[in-house]
Structures are given as C-alpha cells and as structure tokens.
Amino acid sequence: MVTSVLSENSKAVILLALAAFGWGTNTIASKLAVGEVSPMMLIFIRWAIVAI
C-alpha cells in the first residue's frame, strides 16, 4: 500500500488554489482575446480545456 505524502486537507487547499488560479487566468485571457477571437471560439476553448 502506498502512503500519501499530502494529507486530505492539503490536497483540498491545493485544488482550491488551482481552481482560483484557473478562474482568474480565464478572466484575464478572455479580456485579452476578445478583439482577436470570436466569442463562440472562446466558449469552445473554455469547454475544451474543462473536458481535459
């Protein structure tokens, strides 16, 4: 049996930090891309990333 290096609490904190980082970068990237890419393409890219 493999022992876990991180506790469950630490994993939760890391996942929450990653979610906040992803949410924040999504907003910034969308604002930068609005003039370059169509809104439908932005939606497609968001869903494609989430599907991964």
PDB file of N, CA, C and O in Angstrom:
ATOM      1  N   MET A   1       0.831  -1.166   0.000  1.00  0.00           N
ATOM      2  CA  MET A   1       0.000   0.000   0.000  1.00  0.00           C
ATOM      3  C   MET A   1       0.887   1.244   0.000  1.00  0.00           C
ATOM      4  O   MET A   1       1.862   1.321   0.747  1.00  0.00           O
ATOM      5  N   VAL A   2       0.540   2.211  -0.842  1.00  0.00           N
ATOM      6  CA  VAL A   2       1.332   3.430  -0.946  1.00  0.00           C
ATOM      7  C   VAL A   2       0.802   4.462   0.042  1.00  0.00           C
ATOM      8  O   VAL A   2      -0.402   4.712   0.112  1.00  0.00           O
ATOM      9  N   THR A   3       1.711   5.053   0.798  1.00  0.00           N
ATOM     10  CA  THR A   3       1.285   6.080   1.736  1.00  0.00           C
ATOM     11  C   THR A   3       1.247   7.430   1.035  1.00  0.00           C
ATOM     12  O   THR A   3       2.087   7.726   0.185  1.00  0.00           O
ATOM     13  N   SER A   4       0.282   8.225   1.395  1.00  0.00           N
ATOM     14  CA  SER A   4       0.117   9.544   0.787  1.00  0.00           C
ATOM     15  C   SER A   4       1.032  10.547   1.475  1.00  0.00           C
ATOM     16  O   SER A   4       1.107  10.593   2.702  1.00  0.00           O
ATOM     17  N   VAL A   5       1.725  11.347   0.677  1.00  0.00           N
ATOM     18  CA  VAL A   5       2.622  12.351   1.233  1.00  0.00           C
ATOM     19  C   VAL A   5       1.824  13.551   1.739  1.00  0.00           C
ATOM     20  O   VAL A   5       2.148  14.128   2.777  1.00  0.00           O
ATOM     21  N   LEU A   6       0.774  13.924   0.996  1.00  0.00           N
ATOM     22  CA  LEU A   6      -0.060  15.060   1.386  1.00  0.00           C
ATOM     23  C   LEU A   6      -1.300  14.579   2.123  1.00  0.00           C
ATOM     24  O   LEU A   6      -1.875  13.546   1.782  1.00  0.00           O
ATOM     25  N   SER A   7      -1.700  15.323   3.119  1.00  0.00           N
ATOM     26  CA  SER A   7      -2.931  14.987   3.821  1.00  0.00           C
ATOM     27  C   SER A   7      -4.123  15.397   2.964  1.00  0.00           C
ATOM     28  O   SER A   7      -3.970  16.128   1.986  1.00  0.00           O
ATOM     29  N   GLU A   8      -5.291  14.929   3.331  1.00  0.00           N
ATOM     30  CA  GLU A   8      -6.511  15.271   2.592  1.00  0.00           C
ATOM     31  C   GLU A   8      -6.754  16.779   2.626  1.00  0.00           C
ATOM     32  O   GLU A   8      -7.193  17.362   1.635  1.00  0.00           O
ATOM     33  N   ASN A   9      -6.473  17.400   3.752  1.00  0.00           N
ATOM     34  CA  ASN A   9      -6.661  18.843   3.888  1.00  0.00           C
ATOM     35  C   ASN A   9      -5.725  19.598   2.947  1.00  0.00           C
ATOM     36  O   ASN A   9      -6.133  20.573   2.316  1.00  0.00           O
ATOM     37  N   SER A  10      -4.484  19.156   2.852  1.00  0.00           N
ATOM     38  CA  SER A  10      -3.517  19.803   1.966  1.00  0.00           C
ATOM     39  C   SER A  10      -3.934  19.658   0.508  1.00  0.00           C
ATOM     40  O   SER A  10      -3.798  20.600  -0.273  1.00  0.00           O
ATOM     41  N   LYS A  11      -4.437  18.494   0.139  1.00  0.00           N
ATOM     42  CA  LYS A  11      -4.908  18.281  -1.231  1.00  0.00           C
ATOM     43  C   LYS A  11      -6.061  19.217  -1.558  1.00  0.00           C
ATOM     44  O   LYS A  11      -6.128  19.774  -2.654  1.00  0.00           O
ATOM     45  N   ALA A  12      -6.969  19.388  -0.601  1.00  0.00           N
ATOM     46  CA  ALA A  12      -8.118  20.271  -0.811  1.00  0.00           C
ATOM     47  C   ALA A  12      -7.663  21.714  -1.007  1.00  0.00           C
ATOM     48  O   ALA A  12      -8.184  22.419  -1.871  1.00  0.00           O
ATOM     49  N   VAL A  13      -6.705  22.148  -0.216  1.00  0.00           N
ATOM     50  CA  VAL A  13      -6.203  23.520  -0.333  1.00  0.00           C
ATOM     51  C   VAL A  13      -5.520  23.725  -1.681  1.00  0.00           C
ATOM     52  O   VAL A  13      -5.707  24.763  -2.315  1.00  0.00           O
ATOM     53  N   ILE A  14      -4.737  22.758  -2.122  1.00  0.00           N
ATOM     54  CA  ILE A  14      -4.055  22.855  -3.415  1.00  0.00           C
ATOM     55  C   ILE A  14      -5.063  22.894  -4.555  1.00  0.00           C
ATOM     56  O   ILE A  14      -4.919  23.693  -5.480  1.00  0.00           O
ATOM     57  N   LEU A  15      -6.077  22.045  -4.500  1.00  0.00           N
ATOM     58  CA  LEU A  15      -7.093  22.041  -5.551  1.00  0.00           C
ATOM     59  C   LEU A  15      -7.889  23.342  -5.575  1.00  0.00           C
ATOM     60  O   LEU A  15      -8.224  23.839  -6.650  1.00  0.00           O
ATOM     61  N   LEU A  16      -8.194  23.895  -4.413  1.00  0.00           N
ATOM     62  CA  LEU A  16      -8.884  25.186  -4.364  1.00  0.00           C
ATOM     63  C   LEU A  16      -8.017  26.304  -4.931  1.00  0.00           C
ATOM     64  O   LEU A  16      -8.516  27.187  -5.629  1.00  0.00           O
ATOM     65  N   ALA A  17      -6.725  26.267  -4.634  1.00  0.00           N
ATOM     66  CA  ALA A  17      -5.813  27.278  -5.178  1.00  0.00           C
ATOM     67  C   ALA A  17      -5.722  27.160  -6.697  1.00  0.00           C
ATOM     68  O   ALA A  17      -5.696  28.173  -7.395  1.00  0.00           O
ATOM     69  N   LEU A  18      -5.673  25.938  -7.212  1.00  0.00           N
ATOM     70  CA  LEU A  18      -5.645  25.738  -8.664  1.00  0.00           C
ATOM     71  C   LEU A  18      -6.932  26.212  -9.322  1.00  0.00           C
ATOM     72  O   LEU A  18      -6.897  26.789 -10.409  1.00  0.00           O
ATOM     73  N   ALA A  19      -8.058  25.976  -8.678  1.00  0.00           N
ATOM     74  CA  ALA A  19      -9.338  26.441  -9.220  1.00  0.00           C
ATOM     75  C   ALA A  19      -9.385  27.965  -9.259  1.00  0.00           C
ATOM     76  O   ALA A  19      -9.835  28.545 -10.247  1.00  0.00           O
ATOM     77  N   ALA A  20      -8.926  28.613  -8.199  1.00  0.00           N
ATOM     78  CA  ALA A  20      -8.904  30.080  -8.165  1.00  0.00           C
ATOM     79  C   ALA A  20      -7.956  30.635  -9.223  1.00  0.00           C
ATOM     80  O   ALA A  20      -8.264  31.630  -9.879  1.00  0.00           O
ATOM     81  N   PHE A  21      -6.813  29.994  -9.386  1.00  0.00           N
ATOM     82  CA  PHE A  21      -5.852  30.422 -10.409  1.00  0.00           C
ATOM     83  C   PHE A  21      -6.448  30.271 -11.804  1.00  0.00           C
ATOM     84  O   PHE A  21      -6.320  31.168 -12.637  1.00  0.00           O
ATOM     85  N   GLY A  22      -7.094  29.147 -12.056  1.00  0.00           N
ATOM     86  CA  GLY A  22      -7.725  28.926 -13.357  1.00  0.00           C
ATOM     87  C   GLY A  22      -8.837  29.918 -13.630  1.00  0.00           C
ATOM     88  O   GLY A  22      -8.965  30.418 -14.748  1.00  0.00           O
ATOM     89  N   TRP A  23      -9.635  30.205 -12.628  1.00  0.00           N
ATOM     90  CA  TRP A  23     -10.730  31.157 -12.778  1.00  0.00           C
ATOM     91  C   TRP A  23     -10.173  32.552 -13.083  1.00  0.00           C
ATOM     92  O   TRP A  23     -10.678  33.248 -13.963  1.00  0.00           O
ATOM     93  N   GLY A  24      -9.150  32.947 -12.363  1.00  0.00           N
ATOM     94  CA  GLY A  24      -8.551  34.269 -12.567  1.00  0.00           C
ATOM     95  C   GLY A  24      -7.880  34.414 -13.917  1.00  0.00           C
ATOM     96  O   GLY A  24      -8.043  35.434 -14.587  1.00  0.00           O
ATOM     97  N   THR A  25      -7.126  33.405 -14.323  1.00  0.00           N
ATOM     98  CA  THR A  25      -6.457  33.493 -15.623  1.00  0.00           C
ATOM     99  C   THR A  25      -7.461  33.418 -16.764  1.00  0.00           C
ATOM    100  O   THR A  25      -7.226  33.989 -17.829  1.00  0.00           O
ATOM    101  N   ASN A  26      -8.566  32.730 -16.561  1.00  0.00           N
ATOM    102  CA  ASN A  26      -9.609  32.667 -17.581  1.00  0.00           C
ATOM    103  C   ASN A  26     -10.178  34.055 -17.846  1.00  0.00           C
ATOM    104  O   ASN A  26     -10.392  34.428 -19.000  1.00  0.00           O
ATOM    105  N   THR A  27     -10.422  34.814 -16.797  1.00  0.00           N
ATOM    106  CA  THR A  27     -10.955  36.169 -16.943  1.00  0.00           C
ATOM    107  C   THR A  27      -9.966  37.072 -17.671  1.00  0.00           C
ATOM    108  O   THR A  27     -10.351  37.810 -18.577  1.00  0.00           O
ATOM    109  N   ILE A  28      -8.718  37.020 -17.288  1.00  0.00           N
ATOM    110  CA  ILE A  28      -7.694  37.846 -17.924  1.00  0.00           C
ATOM    111  C   ILE A  28      -7.515  37.451 -19.384  1.00  0.00           C
ATOM    112  O   ILE A  28      -7.453  38.316 -20.257  1.00  0.00           O
ATOM    113  N   ALA A  29      -7.433  36.164 -19.653  1.00  0.00           N
ATOM    114  CA  ALA A  29      -7.256  35.693 -21.030  1.00  0.00           C
ATOM    115  C   ALA A  29      -8.446  36.073 -21.903  1.00  0.00           C
ATOM    116  O   ALA A  29      -8.270  36.422 -23.070  1.00  0.00           O
ATOM    117  N   SER A  30      -9.638  36.009 -21.358  1.00  0.00           N
ATOM    118  CA  SER A  30     -10.832  36.381 -22.125  1.00  0.00           C
ATOM    119  C   SER A  30     -10.820  37.859 -22.484  1.00  0.00           C
ATOM    120  O   SER A  30     -11.158  38.226 -23.609  1.00  0.00           O
ATOM    121  N   LYS A  31     -10.437  38.701 -21.547  1.00  0.00           N
ATOM    122  CA  LYS A  31     -10.380  40.136 -21.819  1.00  0.00           C
ATOM    123  C   LYS A  31      -9.330  40.450 -22.884  1.00  0.00           C
ATOM    124  O   LYS A  31      -9.536  41.337 -23.712  1.00  0.00           O
ATOM    125  N   LEU A  32      -8.217  39.736 -22.869  1.00  0.00           N
ATOM    126  CA  LEU A  32      -7.175  39.962 -23.868  1.00  0.00           C
ATOM    127  C   LEU A  32      -7.564  39.412 -25.236  1.00  0.00           C
ATOM    128  O   LEU A  32      -7.159  39.964 -26.260  1.00  0.00           O
ATOM    129  N   ALA A  33      -8.332  38.346 -25.268  1.00  0.00           N
ATOM    130  CA  ALA A  33      -8.645  37.669 -26.527  1.00  0.00           C
ATOM    131  C   ALA A  33      -9.892  38.189 -27.226  1.00  0.00           C
ATOM    132  O   ALA A  33     -10.144  37.820 -28.373  1.00  0.00           O
ATOM    133  N   VAL A  34     -10.678  39.034 -26.571  1.00  0.00           N
ATOM    134  CA  VAL A  34     -11.953  39.469 -27.144  1.00  0.00           C
ATOM    135  C   VAL A  34     -11.771  40.100 -28.519  1.00  0.00           C
ATOM    136  O   VAL A  34     -12.572  39.830 -29.414  1.00  0.00           O
ATOM    137  N   GLY A  35     -10.771  40.913 -28.718  1.00  0.00           N
ATOM    138  CA  GLY A  35     -10.564  41.559 -30.007  1.00  0.00           C
ATOM    139  C   GLY A  35      -9.971  40.650 -31.063  1.00  0.00           C
ATOM    140  O   GLY A  35     -10.015  40.977 -32.249  1.00  0.00           O
ATOM    141  N   GLU A  36      -9.418  39.521 -30.663  1.00  0.00           N
ATOM    142  CA  GLU A  36      -8.712  38.636 -31.586  1.00  0.00           C
ATOM    143  C   GLU A  36      -9.515  37.407 -31.990  1.00  0.00           C
ATOM    144  O   GLU A  36      -9.373  36.915 -33.109  1.00  0.00           O
ATOM    145  N   VAL A  37     -10.347  36.913 -31.098  1.00  0.00           N
ATOM    146  CA  VAL A  37     -11.056  35.647 -31.308  1.00  0.00           C
ATOM    147  C   VAL A  37     -12.551  35.891 -31.108  1.00  0.00           C
ATOM    148  O   VAL A  37     -12.950  36.714 -30.284  1.00  0.00           O
ATOM    149  N   SER A  38     -13.366  35.173 -31.864  1.00  0.00           N
ATOM    150  CA  SER A  38     -14.815  35.329 -31.720  1.00  0.00           C
ATOM    151  C   SER A  38     -15.281  34.779 -30.362  1.00  0.00           C
ATOM    152  O   SER A  38     -14.641  33.892 -29.797  1.00  0.00           O
ATOM    153  N   PRO A  39     -16.386  35.304 -29.849  1.00  0.00           N
ATOM    154  CA  PRO A  39     -16.898  34.813 -28.562  1.00  0.00           C
ATOM    155  C   PRO A  39     -17.204  33.311 -28.573  1.00  0.00           C
ATOM    156  O   PRO A  39     -16.972  32.624 -27.578  1.00  0.00           O
ATOM    157  N   MET A  40     -17.721  32.804 -29.686  1.00  0.00           N
ATOM    158  CA  MET A  40     -18.018  31.368 -29.759  1.00  0.00           C
ATOM    159  C   MET A  40     -16.745  30.531 -29.682  1.00  0.00           C
ATOM    160  O   MET A  40     -16.751  29.453 -29.087  1.00  0.00           O
ATOM    161  N   MET A  41     -15.657  31.012 -30.275  1.00  0.00           N
ATOM    162  CA  MET A  41     -14.388  30.292 -30.197  1.00  0.00           C
ATOM    163  C   MET A  41     -13.870  30.303 -28.762  1.00  0.00           C
ATOM    164  O   MET A  41     -13.320  29.304 -28.299  1.00  0.00           O
ATOM    165  N   LEU A  42     -14.038  31.415 -28.055  1.00  0.00           N
ATOM    166  CA  LEU A  42     -13.629  31.469 -26.649  1.00  0.00           C
ATOM    167  C   LEU A  42     -14.397  30.453 -25.814  1.00  0.00           C
ATOM    168  O   LEU A  42     -13.824  29.767 -24.967  1.00  0.00           O
ATOM    169  N   ILE A  43     -15.696  30.365 -26.064  1.00  0.00           N
ATOM    170  CA  ILE A  43     -16.514  29.389 -25.337  1.00  0.00           C
ATOM    171  C   ILE A  43     -16.050  27.972 -25.643  1.00  0.00           C
ATOM    172  O   ILE A  43     -15.942  27.141 -24.742  1.00  0.00           O
ATOM    173  N   PHE A  44     -15.777  27.697 -26.915  1.00  0.00           N
ATOM    174  CA  PHE A  44     -15.302  26.368 -27.303  1.00  0.00           C
ATOM    175  C   PHE A  44     -13.984  26.037 -26.606  1.00  0.00           C
ATOM    176  O   PHE A  44     -13.809  24.932 -26.093  1.00  0.00           O
ATOM    177  N   ILE A  45     -13.066  26.991 -26.588  1.00  0.00           N
ATOM    178  CA  ILE A  45     -11.761  26.755 -25.959  1.00  0.00           C
ATOM    179  C   ILE A  45     -11.925  26.491 -24.463  1.00  0.00           C
ATOM    180  O   ILE A  45     -11.277  25.598 -23.918  1.00  0.00           O
ATOM    181  N   ARG A  46     -12.783  27.259 -23.800  1.00  0.00           N
ATOM    182  CA  ARG A  46     -13.030  27.030 -22.367  1.00  0.00           C
ATOM    183  C   ARG A  46     -13.539  25.618 -22.113  1.00  0.00           C
ATOM    184  O   ARG A  46     -13.035  24.917 -21.235  1.00  0.00           O
ATOM    185  N   TRP A  47     -14.539  25.204 -22.885  1.00  0.00           N
ATOM    186  CA  TRP A  47     -15.117  23.874 -22.683  1.00  0.00           C
ATOM    187  C   TRP A  47     -14.130  22.774 -23.056  1.00  0.00           C
ATOM    188  O   TRP A  47     -14.122  21.712 -22.433  1.00  0.00           O
ATOM    189  N   ALA A  48     -13.300  23.017 -24.062  1.00  0.00           N
ATOM    190  CA  ALA A  48     -12.296  22.020 -24.442  1.00  0.00           C
ATOM    191  C   ALA A  48     -11.283  21.825 -23.319  1.00  0.00           C
ATOM    192  O   ALA A  48     -10.877  20.699 -23.032  1.00  0.00           O
ATOM    193  N   ILE A  49     -10.879  22.916 -22.691  1.00  0.00           N
ATOM    194  CA  ILE A  49      -9.929  22.814 -21.577  1.00  0.00           C
ATOM    195  C   ILE A  49     -10.564  22.099 -20.391  1.00  0.00           C
ATOM    196  O   ILE A  49      -9.918  21.270 -19.750  1.00  0.00           O
ATOM    197  N   VAL A  50     -11.811  22.407 -20.097  1.00  0.00           N
ATOM    198  CA  VAL A  50     -12.512  21.761 -18.982  1.00  0.00           C
ATOM    199  C   VAL A  50     -12.676  20.266 -19.241  1.00  0.00           C
ATOM    200  O   VAL A  50     -12.603  19.460 -18.313  1.00  0.00           O
ATOM    201  N   ALA A  51     -12.897  19.899 -20.495  1.00  0.00           N
ATOM    202  CA  ALA A  51     -13.107  18.490 -20.837  1.00  0.00           C
ATOM    203  C   ALA A  51     -11.846  17.658 -20.641  1.00  0.00           C
ATOM    204  O   ALA A  51     -11.921  16.441 -20.473  1.00  0.00           O
ATOM    205  N   ILE A  52     -10.706  18.303 -20.663  1.00  0.00           N
ATOM    206  CA  ILE A  52      -9.442  17.582 -20.481  1.00  0.00           C
ATOM    207  C   ILE A  52      -9.342  17.216 -19.040  1.00  0.00           C
ATOM    208  O   ILE A  52      -8.361  16.598 -18.627  1.00  0.00           O
TER     209      ILE A  52
END
